[in-house]
Amino acid sequence: MNSENFGLSEKLVSSSYIRQGSQARRSHEQLIRHLLEQGKCPEEGWSESTVELFLSELAVMDSNNFLGNCGVGEREGRVASSLVARRHYRLIHGIGRSGDIAAIQPKAAGSSLLNKLTNSVVLDILKLSGVRSVASCFVVPMATGMSLTLCFLTLRHRRPKARYIIWPRIDQKSCFKAMITVFFFTKNTKSHRNNLLEGDELRTDLEAVERQITELGAENILCVHSTTSCFAPRVPDRLEELASMCAKYDIPHIVNNAYGVQSSKCMHLIQQGARVGRIDAFVQSLDKNFMVPVGGAIIAGFDESFIEEISKMYPGRASASPSLDVLITLLSLGANGYKKLLSVRKEIYLLLAQELKSLASAHGERLLHTPHNPISLAMSLDGLQAESDKAVTQLGSMLFTRQVSGARVIPLDKEQTISGHTFRGFMSHSEAYPCPYLNAASAVGIAREDVTLCIKRLDKCLKTLKKEGNAAQSSPQVLLSGHEDTSQGVTEQK
């Protein structure tokens, strides 16, 4: 409805009522105007009606929604199911053009505007979250692993003779496979067999990194691939030192910041690393940081031309779903709403640490001391290991069947082969961590009720396993002599 239509409406309905409706409409349009002018996440979240009005306005700008459109091409935004069309708000053309994910589509002005605004709003959120000097970013419809691969492929074009990636070990398959996909052979990826054990924490072995650089030659190294967010007792890499080292030897530096946006500490590490040294790009997951469906990531960096180069490496146009999901979410939350979620996450981290520490003490275990990990916690399981080799893994199964999701149980001496490369002590980020343990994390969106139920169910599981272990120890055992050892003594079998 424009001003002319509102004027015509006054012939049908009382002008005072129409003016009131017009003013209500203008309040929605003013919010949209501010978004277009500033390109930033609004301070306060929008109502669903404002979000839907905005998306409807974008959709009618795409050719598939033109009233008189006649399409004779192979891709005309045709959708067989009206349910699917409504699911995507009739924004069907996706983002980008063939060969460039950032390009404007002539027949999809609305979808193109959606793409540009999403990248601008996300950039604003990255700055608000702590990386204030970030220059550019874009949303890509791939999860973190494939997004890292896209960064490595871009560097491979820049450094065609480079054969190695230096990677402080982090036991997540997607990180390793992201590198293998680029080089095809595991021998081209140099990882540390062990991180440094400092107290309970596993930290970056800086001497080993520099030693590998000098042994391999800086010109032969594609990049250093570091990590912020990770499972305790692994803690974020020493980004400032690594960034300084990369600047010293003129080696690119890619940071896996998978779920680090929600942590001010992780974002501060990236900001400081870029300030004192070199960070070329950092990659983060949409679903882990913004509570949207899986399938998208943000690639960001401090050199706008390099981020543009990465975006152009993406082959073809792409789905707009991840961009649409995160834009709807951030417009609905607003900057203040998102900051509130991050604040609550920090509070619950302290609660989770306190509850796990109390529970561990009650069961003769301890909360591992990992102060440099701002998201994940770990509790030892030495007592379970002493009861039975299978008890540790059994705990993981028991928790899952009791609807405790996300908790990870890490046994000793597990081996895992990925693309021909065998990791000893897999999932513990080390070949020989001193004890088995359980992981739990305070991630964005967690509620106090989650912690309460988790601790209650974990306590029951530990008590059950201890009871079963005691019963097994007191049950009769057959001796080699043919006698049976019981709790009352040895009796002869007939």
C-alpha positions, 0 to 999 in steps of 0.5 A: 500500500502506497500513499495513493492507495491509502488515499483511495481507501478513504473513499471506502473506510473512514479516513481516521481509520485509514490514517491510523492504519497508514501510520502503523504501516509507516512504523514497519517501513521506518524499521526497514528504511533504517536497515537499508540505510545503515546495513546493521543489525537493529538494536531491538528485534523486529516483530514477526509481522515486520520481518514477514512484510520485509521478506514479502517486499523482497520476494515481489522484486524477483522475476518468478513473482512478477505478475506478467512474467514469461520464463523460457529459460532452464532456471526460472524459479519454478517450484512445484510445491506451494508448501516449498514456495512458502517455506522459502518466502518465494525467494527461489532464485538463490544467491549469486550467479554462475561462477560468483556467489557474490554477484547480483542477479538481474532477474532476482533483485530481491534475493540479491538484496537479501544476500547483501543485507545478510552479509552486512548484518552478520559483519556488524554482529562479528564486530559487536562480538569482539572482532572490531577490525574485521573488514569483510565477510560473507555467508556461504551455504556450506558447513564449517569443514567445507568452508575451510576447504574453500579457504585452502583452495583459494590459498592453493591458487596463490601458493601453487608450490606449497605442499603442507598445512601446519595444524596443531592437533584438534580431534574433529574429523571435519577439520582434518578432512577439510585439509585432505580434500585440498591436497588429496594425500595425508602426507601433505598435512603436518600435524603435531602428534601431541599438544603440550600438556600444561596442568590439565590443559592441552595447549599449542606447542609453539616450538614444534610449529616453528621447528616445522616451518624451518624444516619444511621451508616457509615457501612450501607451507600453504598456511597454518590452520589454528583453532579457537573453539574446542572440547576441553581439555584442549583449549584455544590455540595461542593465536597471538603467537601463531599470528606473529609467527605467520607474519614473521615467516610470511605464511597465511593463517586460517582460523577455525572459529567454529562456535567461537562467535558466542565467546568473547574470549575466542573473538578477542583472541582473533582480534588480538592475533590480527592486531599483532600478526597475521590472520587471513580468514576465520570461519564460523558455523551459523547453526552453532552460533546463531541457532539456525538449521545446519548448513551455513557458515561465515567466512570473514577476514581483515583484507576485503580483497582476499575475502572476495577472492574466496567468495569467487572460488565458490563454483556457481550460485548457491542456496539462499536458505542459510542467508535467509535463516540467519537474517530472520534470526538476527532481525528477530533478536536484534543486537540486544537480544543476541548480546543477552543470549551471550550473557546468559551463556556465560552465566550458565557456564559458571553454573555448569562448572559448579555443578560438575565440580560438586558431582565429580567430588561426590563420585571421587572424580574431579573437574579438570582445570581448563581455565583457557577454554571458555565454552567446554568443560571436562570431568575425569572418569578415573573411577569408572576406568578402574571399575571396568574398561567398558564402563567409560563407553557404557556411560556415554550410551546410558546418557544418550538413551536417557536423552542427554545429548551433546555430552561426550565420553572420552576413553583411553587409547582409542584409535581412529583412521581418517583418510589413511592417517591413524590418530592414537588417543582419538577424541582426546587431542593427544596420543596419551592423555592421562585420564578418561573424561566426560565433556559438557559445554555451555553453548548459546541457547542453553538453559538452566533446566538443561544443566539441572537435568543433565547433572541429575541424570549423570548422577544416576548413571554414575551410581548405577555403574558403580553399583553394577561394578560392586556387584560384579566384584562380589559375585562368584569367580571361577578359579583355575583350580576348579574352586569358586571364590565367593564373598564368604570364602572359597568353596569346593565345586562338586 
